[in-house]
Amino acid sequence: MTEYSSHDWRKNTDDAIVVDTQSKNEMKVNESKVIFKHPKSLQVEEVDVSRLIRVFVNNQESNKRSVK
């Protein structure tokens, strides 16, 4: 697999979903964001879930140790 830019990647996650493990509610990945407080800067960050998938796949392809 080749690395994808962010504008290419959303077409690959169009049918992907995020599932709440307790309520089993489903959300479309391309319409979802993760909002969290950065542990070092303590600033609130927003990241598109589709971008997280892109980073995960690219890291997995590069055999990075941080991908589990």
PyMOL Python script that loads the backbone (N, CA, C, O; Angstrom):
from pymol import cmd

cmd.read_pdbstr("""\
ATOM      1  N   MET A   1       0.847  -1.173   0.000  1.00  0.00           N
ATOM      2  CA  MET A   1       0.000   0.000   0.000  1.00  0.00           C
ATOM      3  C   MET A   1       0.896   1.239   0.000  1.00  0.00           C
ATOM      4  O   MET A   1       1.915   1.269   0.690  1.00  0.00           O
ATOM      5  N   THR A   2       0.528   2.234  -0.750  1.00  0.00           N
ATOM      6  CA  THR A   2       1.283   3.471  -0.796  1.00  0.00           C
ATOM      7  C   THR A   2       0.709   4.455   0.214  1.00  0.00           C
ATOM      8  O   THR A   2      -0.431   4.317   0.658  1.00  0.00           O
ATOM      9  N   GLU A   3       1.521   5.456   0.572  1.00  0.00           N
ATOM     10  CA  GLU A   3       1.036   6.463   1.508  1.00  0.00           C
ATOM     11  C   GLU A   3       0.017   7.352   0.821  1.00  0.00           C
ATOM     12  O   GLU A   3       0.149   7.673  -0.360  1.00  0.00           O
ATOM     13  N   TYR A   4      -0.987   7.741   1.563  1.00  0.00           N
ATOM     14  CA  TYR A   4      -2.059   8.566   1.037  1.00  0.00           C
ATOM     15  C   TYR A   4      -1.987   9.953   1.654  1.00  0.00           C
ATOM     16  O   TYR A   4      -1.615  10.111   2.817  1.00  0.00           O
ATOM     17  N   SER A   5      -2.344  10.943   0.871  1.00  0.00           N
ATOM     18  CA  SER A   5      -2.486  12.278   1.447  1.00  0.00           C
ATOM     19  C   SER A   5      -3.880  12.367   2.061  1.00  0.00           C
ATOM     20  O   SER A   5      -4.739  11.530   1.785  1.00  0.00           O
ATOM     21  N   SER A   6      -4.099  13.367   2.881  1.00  0.00           N
ATOM     22  CA  SER A   6      -5.375  13.473   3.585  1.00  0.00           C
ATOM     23  C   SER A   6      -6.550  13.644   2.635  1.00  0.00           C
ATOM     24  O   SER A   6      -7.648  13.177   2.937  1.00  0.00           O
ATOM     25  N   HIS A   7      -6.354  14.301   1.492  1.00  0.00           N
ATOM     26  CA  HIS A   7      -7.486  14.480   0.583  1.00  0.00           C
ATOM     27  C   HIS A   7      -7.819  13.196  -0.168  1.00  0.00           C
ATOM     28  O   HIS A   7      -8.949  13.050  -0.635  1.00  0.00           O
ATOM     29  N   ASP A   8      -6.893  12.269  -0.300  1.00  0.00           N
ATOM     30  CA  ASP A   8      -7.168  10.984  -0.937  1.00  0.00           C
ATOM     31  C   ASP A   8      -7.825  10.009   0.038  1.00  0.00           C
ATOM     32  O   ASP A   8      -8.636   9.176  -0.365  1.00  0.00           O
ATOM     33  N   TRP A   9      -7.480  10.111   1.299  1.00  0.00           N
ATOM     34  CA  TRP A   9      -7.807   9.062   2.242  1.00  0.00           C
ATOM     35  C   TRP A   9      -9.291   8.931   2.541  1.00  0.00           C
ATOM     36  O   TRP A   9      -9.771   7.817   2.753  1.00  0.00           O
ATOM     37  N   ARG A  10     -10.031  10.029   2.567  1.00  0.00           N
ATOM     38  CA  ARG A  10     -11.449   9.970   2.955  1.00  0.00           C
ATOM     39  C   ARG A  10     -12.253   9.049   2.047  1.00  0.00           C
ATOM     40  O   ARG A  10     -13.242   8.471   2.498  1.00  0.00           O
ATOM     41  N   LYS A  11     -11.867   8.894   0.795  1.00  0.00           N
ATOM     42  CA  LYS A  11     -12.600   7.977  -0.082  1.00  0.00           C
ATOM     43  C   LYS A  11     -12.405   6.523   0.370  1.00  0.00           C
ATOM     44  O   LYS A  11     -13.246   5.669   0.091  1.00  0.00           O
ATOM     45  N   ASN A  12     -11.299   6.246   1.065  1.00  0.00           N
ATOM     46  CA  ASN A  12     -11.042   4.888   1.553  1.00  0.00           C
ATOM     47  C   ASN A  12     -11.760   4.589   2.858  1.00  0.00           C
ATOM     48  O   ASN A  12     -11.872   3.427   3.248  1.00  0.00           O
ATOM     49  N   THR A  13     -12.243   5.609   3.533  1.00  0.00           N
ATOM     50  CA  THR A  13     -12.934   5.395   4.807  1.00  0.00           C
ATOM     51  C   THR A  13     -14.414   5.745   4.713  1.00  0.00           C
ATOM     52  O   THR A  13     -15.080   5.888   5.738  1.00  0.00           O
ATOM     53  N   ASP A  14     -14.930   5.884   3.506  1.00  0.00           N
ATOM     54  CA  ASP A  14     -16.323   6.302   3.329  1.00  0.00           C
ATOM     55  C   ASP A  14     -17.316   5.327   3.945  1.00  0.00           C
ATOM     56  O   ASP A  14     -18.363   5.755   4.431  1.00  0.00           O
ATOM     57  N   ASP A  15     -17.023   4.038   3.941  1.00  0.00           N
ATOM     58  CA  ASP A  15     -17.960   3.049   4.494  1.00  0.00           C
ATOM     59  C   ASP A  15     -17.567   2.605   5.908  1.00  0.00           C
ATOM     60  O   ASP A  15     -18.213   1.726   6.478  1.00  0.00           O
ATOM     61  N   ALA A  16     -16.518   3.202   6.474  1.00  0.00           N
ATOM     62  CA  ALA A  16     -16.061   2.831   7.813  1.00  0.00           C
ATOM     63  C   ALA A  16     -16.953   3.479   8.867  1.00  0.00           C
ATOM     64  O   ALA A  16     -17.507   4.558   8.658  1.00  0.00           O
ATOM     65  N   ILE A  17     -17.078   2.799   9.999  1.00  0.00           N
ATOM     66  CA  ILE A  17     -17.900   3.318  11.099  1.00  0.00           C
ATOM     67  C   ILE A  17     -17.115   3.278  12.406  1.00  0.00           C
ATOM     68  O   ILE A  17     -16.156   2.518  12.551  1.00  0.00           O
ATOM     69  N   VAL A  18     -17.538   4.104  13.346  1.00  0.00           N
ATOM     70  CA  VAL A  18     -17.056   4.089  14.721  1.00  0.00           C
ATOM     71  C   VAL A  18     -18.209   3.571  15.557  1.00  0.00           C
ATOM     72  O   VAL A  18     -19.348   4.004  15.384  1.00  0.00           O
ATOM     73  N   VAL A  19     -17.921   2.640  16.471  1.00  0.00           N
ATOM     74  CA  VAL A  19     -18.980   2.041  17.288  1.00  0.00           C
ATOM     75  C   VAL A  19     -18.702   2.317  18.759  1.00  0.00           C
ATOM     76  O   VAL A  19     -17.597   2.079  19.247  1.00  0.00           O
ATOM     77  N   ASP A  20     -19.709   2.819  19.458  1.00  0.00           N
ATOM     78  CA  ASP A  20     -19.646   2.989  20.908  1.00  0.00           C
ATOM     79  C   ASP A  20     -19.792   1.595  21.518  1.00  0.00           C
ATOM     80  O   ASP A  20     -20.789   0.913  21.281  1.00  0.00           O
ATOM     81  N   THR A  21     -18.809   1.177  22.295  1.00  0.00           N
ATOM     82  CA  THR A  21     -18.822  -0.193  22.813  1.00  0.00           C
ATOM     83  C   THR A  21     -19.930  -0.458  23.820  1.00  0.00           C
ATOM     84  O   THR A  21     -20.334  -1.607  23.996  1.00  0.00           O
ATOM     85  N   GLN A  22     -20.431   0.582  24.485  1.00  0.00           N
ATOM     86  CA  GLN A  22     -21.491   0.359  25.466  1.00  0.00           C
ATOM     87  C   GLN A  22     -22.874   0.430  24.841  1.00  0.00           C
ATOM     88  O   GLN A  22     -23.689  -0.470  25.044  1.00  0.00           O
ATOM     89  N   SER A  23     -23.148   1.476  24.091  1.00  0.00           N
ATOM     90  CA  SER A  23     -24.500   1.647  23.547  1.00  0.00           C
ATOM     91  C   SER A  23     -24.662   1.048  22.155  1.00  0.00           C
ATOM     92  O   SER A  23     -25.781   0.919  21.659  1.00  0.00           O
ATOM     93  N   LYS A  24     -23.545   0.681  21.523  1.00  0.00           N
ATOM     94  CA  LYS A  24     -23.536   0.113  20.166  1.00  0.00           C
ATOM     95  C   LYS A  24     -23.997   1.118  19.113  1.00  0.00           C
ATOM     96  O   LYS A  24     -24.335   0.732  17.994  1.00  0.00           O
ATOM     97  N   ASN A  25     -24.013   2.415  19.467  1.00  0.00           N
ATOM     98  CA  ASN A  25     -24.332   3.443  18.471  1.00  0.00           C
ATOM     99  C   ASN A  25     -23.219   3.507  17.439  1.00  0.00           C
ATOM    100  O   ASN A  25     -22.042   3.349  17.765  1.00  0.00           O
ATOM    101  N   GLU A  26     -23.601   3.740  16.198  1.00  0.00           N
ATOM    102  CA  GLU A  26     -22.637   3.819  15.107  1.00  0.00           C
ATOM    103  C   GLU A  26     -22.562   5.241  14.567  1.00  0.00           C
ATOM    104  O   GLU A  26     -23.572   5.940  14.484  1.00  0.00           O
ATOM    105  N   MET A  27     -21.348   5.663  14.200  1.00  0.00           N
ATOM    106  CA  MET A  27     -21.137   6.964  13.565  1.00  0.00           C
ATOM    107  C   MET A  27     -20.242   6.753  12.359  1.00  0.00           C
ATOM    108  O   MET A  27     -19.361   5.893  12.381  1.00  0.00           O
ATOM    109  N   LYS A  28     -20.456   7.525  11.311  1.00  0.00           N
ATOM    110  CA  LYS A  28     -19.613   7.435  10.127  1.00  0.00           C
ATOM    111  C   LYS A  28     -18.256   8.054  10.435  1.00  0.00           C
ATOM    112  O   LYS A  28     -18.175   9.134  11.020  1.00  0.00           O
ATOM    113  N   VAL A  29     -17.197   7.366  10.042  1.00  0.00           N
ATOM    114  CA  VAL A  29     -15.833   7.821  10.295  1.00  0.00           C
ATOM    115  C   VAL A  29     -15.582   9.194   9.681  1.00  0.00           C
ATOM    116  O   VAL A  29     -14.991  10.057  10.330  1.00  0.00           O
ATOM    117  N   ASN A  30     -16.017   9.409   8.454  1.00  0.00           N
ATOM    118  CA  ASN A  30     -15.738  10.675   7.774  1.00  0.00           C
ATOM    119  C   ASN A  30     -16.489  11.854   8.373  1.00  0.00           C
ATOM    120  O   ASN A  30     -16.245  13.000   7.995  1.00  0.00           O
ATOM    121  N   GLU A  31     -17.389  11.589   9.293  1.00  0.00           N
ATOM    122  CA  GLU A  31     -18.140  12.656   9.964  1.00  0.00           C
ATOM    123  C   GLU A  31     -17.793  12.729  11.450  1.00  0.00           C
ATOM    124  O   GLU A  31     -18.510  13.364  12.224  1.00  0.00           O
ATOM    125  N   SER A  32     -16.690  12.079  11.854  1.00  0.00           N
ATOM    126  CA  SER A  32     -16.336  11.988  13.270  1.00  0.00           C
ATOM    127  C   SER A  32     -14.963  12.581  13.545  1.00  0.00           C
ATOM    128  O   SER A  32     -14.062  12.539  12.708  1.00  0.00           O
ATOM    129  N   LYS A  33     -14.835  13.135  14.750  1.00  0.00           N
ATOM    130  CA  LYS A  33     -13.569  13.689  15.217  1.00  0.00           C
ATOM    131  C   LYS A  33     -13.292  13.177  16.616  1.00  0.00           C
ATOM    132  O   LYS A  33     -14.206  12.816  17.357  1.00  0.00           O
ATOM    133  N   VAL A  34     -12.014  13.152  16.965  1.00  0.00           N
ATOM    134  CA  VAL A  34     -11.602  12.876  18.335  1.00  0.00           C
ATOM    135  C   VAL A  34     -11.175  14.211  18.922  1.00  0.00           C
ATOM    136  O   VAL A  34     -10.367  14.924  18.327  1.00  0.00           O
ATOM    137  N   ILE A  35     -11.712  14.551  20.083  1.00  0.00           N
ATOM    138  CA  ILE A  35     -11.353  15.783  20.776  1.00  0.00           C
ATOM    139  C   ILE A  35     -10.754  15.369  22.113  1.00  0.00           C
ATOM    140  O   ILE A  35     -11.379  14.645  22.888  1.00  0.00           O
ATOM    141  N   PHE A  36      -9.528  15.839  22.378  1.00  0.00           N
ATOM    142  CA  PHE A  36      -8.826  15.416  23.583  1.00  0.00           C
ATOM    143  C   PHE A  36      -7.870  16.507  24.054  1.00  0.00           C
ATOM    144  O   PHE A  36      -7.534  17.425  23.306  1.00  0.00           O
ATOM    145  N   LYS A  37      -7.445  16.389  25.292  1.00  0.00           N
ATOM    146  CA  LYS A  37      -6.450  17.300  25.833  1.00  0.00           C
ATOM    147  C   LYS A  37      -5.072  16.665  25.632  1.00  0.00           C
ATOM    148  O   LYS A  37      -4.811  15.561  26.110  1.00  0.00           O
ATOM    149  N   HIS A  38      -4.197  17.376  24.921  1.00  0.00           N
ATOM    150  CA  HIS A  38      -2.847  16.879  24.652  1.00  0.00           C
ATOM    151  C   HIS A  38      -2.106  16.745  25.984  1.00  0.00           C
ATOM    152  O   HIS A  38      -2.062  17.703  26.757  1.00  0.00           O
ATOM    153  N   PRO A  39      -1.527  15.580  26.265  1.00  0.00           N
ATOM    154  CA  PRO A  39      -0.918  15.351  27.579  1.00  0.00           C
ATOM    155  C   PRO A  39       0.316  16.220  27.863  1.00  0.00           C
ATOM    156  O   PRO A  39       0.641  16.453  29.027  1.00  0.00           O
ATOM    157  N   LYS A  40       0.999  16.697  26.833  1.00  0.00           N
ATOM    158  CA  LYS A  40       2.188  17.522  27.074  1.00  0.00           C
ATOM    159  C   LYS A  40       1.870  19.014  27.067  1.00  0.00           C
ATOM    160  O   LYS A  40       2.296  19.746  27.961  1.00  0.00           O
ATOM    161  N   SER A  41       1.123  19.466  26.061  1.00  0.00           N
ATOM    162  CA  SER A  41       0.825  20.900  25.966  1.00  0.00           C
ATOM    163  C   SER A  41      -0.417  21.300  26.766  1.00  0.00           C
ATOM    164  O   SER A  41      -0.626  22.479  27.049  1.00  0.00           O
ATOM    165  N   LEU A  42      -1.232  20.319  27.123  1.00  0.00           N
ATOM    166  CA  LEU A  42      -2.499  20.526  27.835  1.00  0.00           C
ATOM    167  C   LEU A  42      -3.508  21.354  27.042  1.00  0.00           C
ATOM    168  O   LEU A  42      -4.470  21.877  27.605  1.00  0.00           O
ATOM    169  N   GLN A  43      -3.285  21.470  25.736  1.00  0.00           N
ATOM    170  CA  GLN A  43      -4.234  22.163  24.871  1.00  0.00           C
ATOM    171  C   GLN A  43      -5.239  21.155  24.313  1.00  0.00           C
ATOM    172  O   GLN A  43      -4.917  19.983  24.119  1.00  0.00           O
ATOM    173  N   VAL A  44      -6.451  21.626  24.060  1.00  0.00           N
ATOM    174  CA  VAL A  44      -7.477  20.765  23.474  1.00  0.00           C
ATOM    175  C   VAL A  44      -7.186  20.624  21.982  1.00  0.00           C
ATOM    176  O   VAL A  44      -6.985  21.617  21.283  1.00  0.00           O
ATOM    177  N   GLU A  45      -7.166  19.393  21.509  1.00  0.00           N
ATOM    178  CA  GLU A  45      -6.856  19.081  20.114  1.00  0.00           C
ATOM    179  C   GLU A  45      -8.059  18.404  19.473  1.00  0.00           C
ATOM    180  O   GLU A  45      -8.845  17.746  20.156  1.00  0.00           O
ATOM    181  N   GLU A  46      -8.202  18.567  18.161  1.00  0.00           N
ATOM    182  CA  GLU A  46      -9.216  17.871  17.365  1.00  0.00           C
ATOM    183  C   GLU A  46      -8.521  17.163  16.214  1.00  0.00           C
ATOM    184  O   GLU A  46      -7.679  17.745  15.530  1.00  0.00           O
ATOM    185  N   VAL A  47      -8.881  15.899  16.007  1.00  0.00           N
ATOM    186  CA  VAL A  47      -8.305  15.126  14.906  1.00  0.00           C
ATOM    187  C   VAL A  47      -9.435  14.361  14.232  1.00  0.00           C
ATOM    188  O   VAL A  47     -10.238  13.713  14.903  1.00  0.00           O
ATOM    189  N   ASP A  48      -9.498  14.434  12.908  1.00  0.00           N
ATOM    190  CA  ASP A  48     -10.470  13.641  12.157  1.00  0.00           C
ATOM    191  C   ASP A  48     -10.145  12.161  12.335  1.00  0.00           C
ATOM    192  O   ASP A  48      -8.979  11.771  12.273  1.00  0.00           O
ATOM    193  N   VAL A  49     -11.160  11.342  12.552  1.00  0.00           N
ATOM    194  CA  VAL A  49     -10.947   9.906  12.719  1.00  0.00           C
ATOM    195  C   VAL A  49     -10.362   9.311  11.439  1.00  0.00           C
ATOM    196  O   VAL A  49      -9.540   8.398  11.517  1.00  0.00           O
ATOM    197  N   SER A  50     -10.755   9.797  10.278  1.00  0.00           N
ATOM    198  CA  SER A  50     -10.193   9.286   9.027  1.00  0.00           C
ATOM    199  C   SER A  50      -8.688   9.529   8.970  1.00  0.00           C
ATOM    200  O   SER A  50      -7.949   8.711   8.425  1.00  0.00           O
ATOM    201  N   ARG A  51      -8.233  10.643   9.527  1.00  0.00           N
ATOM    202  CA  ARG A  51      -6.786  10.909   9.563  1.00  0.00           C
ATOM    203  C   ARG A  51      -6.080   9.920  10.485  1.00  0.00           C
ATOM    204  O   ARG A  51      -4.980   9.467  10.170  1.00  0.00           O
ATOM    205  N   LEU A  52      -6.688   9.579  11.608  1.00  0.00           N
ATOM    206  CA  LEU A  52      -6.096   8.591  12.506  1.00  0.00           C
ATOM    207  C   LEU A  52      -5.949   7.238  11.820  1.00  0.00           C
ATOM    208  O   LEU A  52      -4.952   6.542  12.012  1.00  0.00           O
ATOM    209  N   ILE A  53      -6.942   6.872  11.020  1.00  0.00           N
ATOM    210  CA  ILE A  53      -6.865   5.612  10.278  1.00  0.00           C
ATOM    211  C   ILE A  53      -5.727   5.666   9.268  1.00  0.00           C
ATOM    212  O   ILE A  53      -4.971   4.705   9.124  1.00  0.00           O
ATOM    213  N   ARG A  54      -5.607   6.801   8.567  1.00  0.00           N
ATOM    214  CA  ARG A  54      -4.529   6.965   7.582  1.00  0.00           C
ATOM    215  C   ARG A  54      -3.171   6.827   8.250  1.00  0.00           C
ATOM    216  O   ARG A  54      -2.300   6.126   7.734  1.00  0.00           O
ATOM    217  N   VAL A  55      -2.976   7.483   9.390  1.00  0.00           N
ATOM    218  CA  VAL A  55      -1.709   7.413  10.109  1.00  0.00           C
ATOM    219  C   VAL A  55      -1.447   5.981  10.582  1.00  0.00           C
ATOM    220  O   VAL A  55      -0.326   5.484  10.472  1.00  0.00           O
ATOM    221  N   PHE A  56      -2.468   5.327  11.101  1.00  0.00           N
ATOM    222  CA  PHE A  56      -2.325   3.945  11.562  1.00  0.00           C
ATOM    223  C   PHE A  56      -1.862   3.034  10.431  1.00  0.00           C
ATOM    224  O   PHE A  56      -0.914   2.266  10.598  1.00  0.00           O
ATOM    225  N   VAL A  57      -2.526   3.116   9.286  1.00  0.00           N
ATOM    226  CA  VAL A  57      -2.186   2.249   8.155  1.00  0.00           C
ATOM    227  C   VAL A  57      -0.783   2.558   7.640  1.00  0.00           C
ATOM    228  O   VAL A  57      -0.005   1.642   7.374  1.00  0.00           O
ATOM    229  N   ASN A  58      -0.457   3.831   7.497  1.00  0.00           N
ATOM    230  CA  ASN A  58       0.880   4.191   7.026  1.00  0.00           C
ATOM    231  C   ASN A  58       1.960   3.737   7.996  1.00  0.00           C
ATOM    232  O   ASN A  58       3.013   3.268   7.565  1.00  0.00           O
ATOM    233  N   ASN A  59       1.720   3.868   9.303  1.00  0.00           N
ATOM    234  CA  ASN A  59       2.689   3.402  10.290  1.00  0.00           C
ATOM    235  C   ASN A  59       2.807   1.888  10.276  1.00  0.00           C
ATOM    236  O   ASN A  59       3.901   1.345  10.425  1.00  0.00           O
ATOM    237  N   GLN A  60       1.700   1.217  10.100  1.00  0.00           N
ATOM    238  CA  GLN A  60       1.719  -0.248  10.057  1.00  0.00           C
ATOM    239  C   GLN A  60       2.530  -0.719   8.858  1.00  0.00           C
ATOM    240  O   GLN A  60       3.308  -1.668   8.958  1.00  0.00           O
ATOM    241  N   GLU A  61       2.345  -0.052   7.727  1.00  0.00           N
ATOM    242  CA  GLU A  61       3.100  -0.404   6.524  1.00  0.00           C
ATOM    243  C   GLU A  61       4.589  -0.140   6.708  1.00  0.00           C
ATOM    244  O   GLU A  61       5.418  -0.836   6.120  1.00  0.00           O
ATOM    245  N   SER A  62       4.935   0.850   7.511  1.00  0.00           N
ATOM    246  CA  SER A  62       6.333   1.198   7.757  1.00  0.00           C
ATOM    247  C   SER A  62       6.921   0.378   8.902  1.00  0.00           C
ATOM    248  O   SER A  62       8.080   0.560   9.272  1.00  0.00           O
ATOM    249  N   ASN A  63       6.115  -0.529   9.461  1.00  0.00           N
ATOM    250  CA  ASN A  63       6.538  -1.389  10.574  1.00  0.00           C
ATOM    251  C   ASN A  63       6.982  -0.589  11.792  1.00  0.00           C
ATOM    252  O   ASN A  63       7.989  -0.908  12.424  1.00  0.00           O
ATOM    253  N   LYS A  64       6.231   0.438  12.110  1.00  0.00           N
ATOM    254  CA  LYS A  64       6.538   1.236  13.303  1.00  0.00           C
ATOM    255  C   LYS A  64       6.145   0.438  14.545  1.00  0.00           C
ATOM    256  O   LYS A  64       5.145  -0.280  14.539  1.00  0.00           O
ATOM    257  N   ARG A  65       6.927   0.568  15.596  1.00  0.00           N
ATOM    258  CA  ARG A  65       6.655  -0.158  16.838  1.00  0.00           C
ATOM    259  C   ARG A  65       5.426   0.348  17.568  1.00  0.00           C
ATOM    260  O   ARG A  65       4.821  -0.394  18.341  1.00  0.00           O
ATOM    261  N   SER A  66       5.040   1.609  17.337  1.00  0.00           N
ATOM    262  CA  SER A  66       3.941   2.189  18.097  1.00  0.00           C
ATOM    263  C   SER A  66       2.569   1.691  17.661  1.00  0.00           C
ATOM    264  O   SER A  66       1.582   1.940  18.353  1.00  0.00           O
ATOM    265  N   VAL A  67       2.483   1.004  16.545  1.00  0.00           N
ATOM    266  CA  VAL A  67       1.202   0.516  16.039  1.00  0.00           C
ATOM    267  C   VAL A  67       0.960  -0.871  16.593  1.00  0.00           C
ATOM    268  O   VAL A  67       1.762  -1.783  16.396  1.00  0.00           O
ATOM    269  N   LYS A  68      -0.161  -1.021  17.293  1.00  0.00           N
ATOM    270  CA  LYS A  68      -0.469  -2.322  17.893  1.00  0.00           C
ATOM    271  C   LYS A  68      -1.770  -2.842  17.342  1.00  0.00           C
ATOM    272  O   LYS A  68      -2.210  -3.928  17.719  1.00  0.00           O
TER     273      LYS A  68
END
""", "prot")
cmd.dss("prot")
cmd.show_as("cartoon", "prot")
cmd.util.cbc("prot")
cmd.orient("prot")
